[in-house]
């Protein structure tokens, strides 16, 4: 399986600031990704539920790549396809 890693911060612009949400889908399609892994703004930080929902618009599985704790696991799982 091939997953495309999408950190929330890419060259200083967060996913929420991307001009087109379709960029996730285009990149995933180009790289033949089986899903996307979304991380927080830095190591160990979780992505927001909004970031996961935006990435999910690509139509492929969305995996949380960092910041999962016992306190937030259920909420993140509801907004993604895996932890």
Buried (B, 14 or more C-beta within 10 A) or exposed (E): EEBBEBBBBEEEEBBEEBEEBEBBBEBBBEEEBEBBBBBBBEEEBBBBBEBBBBBBEBEBBBBBBBBBEEEBEEEBBEBBBEB
